[in-house]
């Protein structure tokens, strides 16, 4: 494999890589291919000028960009064909009627050039074996004789245009070596950049103190903290509501006990599990203190909102705060005789 010349992708110079991988050497540079493209542009201009340099068609042609190259490094099929013509090579469309009528088995050809949109790559026979020399791969990919026809058919289904190389390719070291020996490939080459992407992913997961779940949840950490804060607030509100419900329940029990005394668990009031007997008068007093404290807190909150939004209209019994609604219901219940 080391003897096989394989030029990897740089920028958009896939046409250059395709030609050099086909010829197995650094035969063409971007400058040389640009020179060929400029010659083709000049030939096209001269043909258009034959119809008159004052015509609308000629003026429109001069305003259009080159169809043979662009600033990204793309070169057209005409540039590739002209470059191969220097070596006495020509291109034949693989799925053309003329070629298909020849009924030639692909394994008997020498090489193919494949094109999809603006990407070019070479499939060439070296010695007795076929190799995919796509510049997007990290290295040459071995293709078996039985798989070659299927590989080309798959490319056609994906929209590739395939050209057969006709003529004598220049001698190369890889071809000479592979004529007397064959290579085996244990692992197929990957796309360029695939290893780096996997390495970055593994590095993020394997950092000390971090797990895969933590890496995935990093983006949601702020939202999680907000949710926990809201949860704590909800727990506090629920605790206050629970206190109020207990007070209301004690009030109702106090009204139904003919003896005027109520037995209740006092763990919430005193922090112990001992029971205490409350008289009706003591119960009313504690309940009134609780309601007064709640009303004072809500009044303070209302004053704060009035200072922020002075134009708003406020009502102690119609505030949107949930605790104020509970307080209003509780005061109505406490107004009943006990």
Buried (B, 14 or more C-beta within 10 A) or exposed (E): BEBBBBBEBEEBBBBBBBBBBBBBBEBBEBEBBBEBBBEBBEEBEEEBEEEEEEEEEBEEBEEEEBEBBBEEBBBBBBBBBBBBEEBEBEBBEBEEEEBEEEEEEBBEBBBBBBBEEBBBBBBBBBBEBBBBBBBBBBBBBBBEEEEBEEBBEEBEEEEBBBBBBBEEBEEBEBBEBBEEEEBEBEEEBBEBEEEEEEEEEEEBBEEEEEEEEEBEEEEEEEEEEEEEEEEEEEEEBEEBBEBBEBBBEBBEBBEEEEEEEBEBEBEEEEEEEEEEEBEBEBBBEBBEEBBEEBBEBBEEBBEEBEEEEEEEEEEEEEBEEEBBEBBBEBEEEBEEEB
